[in-house]
Amino acid sequence: MAQLVVRGLEDDVKSRLQERAKRHNRSLEAEVRDILRDAVDWSPRPTRGLGSEIAALFRGKGFRKGEIRELRGYPVQPAKFDE
């Protein structure tokens, strides 16, 4: 495995890395390795937000505009279980 030496790293950056490593229950070296792996990960990332991704999954699945009434502006009604 390769080794990497980083010179001139600010003390506050090192401190924040140590805090992050502690939150993730791993060593400083393991945390930096994980950060570097993520930085060079070339797997595709979503370019849209979660809502847009979900909407795209259902686009063209048979729902027509107007089939489902939009509830914005209507008061919330509690569920009735005695019927």
SULURWO-V638817 format. One record per residue. RES is the residue in three letters. PSI is psi in degrees with one decimal (none if undefined). NEAR is the number of other ideal C-beta (glycine too) atoms within 10 Angstrom. Layout:
res->RES psi->PSI near->NEAR
res->RES psi->PSI near->NEAR
//
This chain:
res->MET psi->150.1 near->3
res->ALA psi->157.6 near->3
res->GLN psi->150.9 near->4
res->LEU psi->130.0 near->7
res->VAL psi->129.5 near->4
res->VAL psi->114.1 near->8
res->ARG psi->153.0 near->4
res->GLY psi->21.2 near->4
res->LEU psi->130.4 near->9
res->GLU psi->147.3 near->8
res->ASP psi->-37.9 near->7
res->ASP psi->-31.5 near->8
res->VAL psi->-44.4 near->10
res->LYS psi->-42.1 near->13
res->SER psi->-42.7 near->10
res->ARG psi->-35.8 near->11
res->LEU psi->-40.4 near->16
res->GLN psi->-41.1 near->13
res->GLU psi->-42.3 near->12
res->ARG psi->-42.3 near->15
res->ALA psi->-41.1 near->18
res->LYS psi->-41.9 near->12
res->ARG psi->-33.1 near->9
res->HIS psi->6.3 near->11
res->ASN psi->49.0 near->8
res->ARG psi->170.6 near->14
res->SER psi->164.6 near->12
res->LEU psi->-43.6 near->14
res->GLU psi->-42.7 near->10
res->ALA psi->-37.8 near->12
res->GLU psi->-45.8 near->19
res->VAL psi->-39.5 near->17
res->ARG psi->-43.1 near->14
res->ASP psi->-42.4 near->14
res->ILE psi->-44.2 near->12
res->LEU psi->-39.9 near->11
res->ARG psi->-44.8 near->9
res->ASP psi->-36.8 near->8
res->ALA psi->-30.7 near->7
res->VAL psi->10.4 near->6
res->ASP psi->118.4 near->9
res->TRP psi->14.0 near->5
res->SER psi->148.6 near->4
res->PRO psi->138.8 near->6
res->ARG psi->146.7 near->6
res->PRO psi->137.7 near->8
res->THR psi->-7.1 near->7
res->ARG psi->170.1 near->10
res->GLY psi->170.3 near->9
res->LEU psi->-43.8 near->8
res->GLY psi->-41.6 near->8
res->SER psi->-38.4 near->11
res->GLU psi->-43.0 near->11
res->ILE psi->-43.7 near->11
res->ALA psi->-38.6 near->11
res->ALA psi->-33.3 near->10
res->LEU psi->-32.0 near->8
res->PHE psi->-1.6 near->9
res->ARG psi->130.3 near->8
res->GLY psi->18.1 near->6
res->LYS psi->14.3 near->6
res->GLY psi->-6.9 near->6
res->PHE psi->127.6 near->10
res->ARG psi->153.4 near->6
res->LYS psi->131.5 near->5
res->GLY psi->-12.8 near->7
res->GLU psi->-35.1 near->7
res->ILE psi->119.1 near->8
res->ARG psi->132.4 near->7
res->GLU psi->138.6 near->7
res->LEU psi->6.0 near->9
res->ARG psi->133.1 near->5
res->GLY psi->-6.0 near->5
res->TYR psi->141.0 near->8
res->PRO psi->147.9 near->5
res->VAL psi->130.6 near->5
res->GLN psi->134.0 near->7
res->PRO psi->154.0 near->5
res->ALA psi->145.4 near->4
res->LYS psi->122.3 near->6
res->PHE psi->-0.2 near->5
res->ASP psi->8.7 near->3
res->GLU psi->none near->3
//
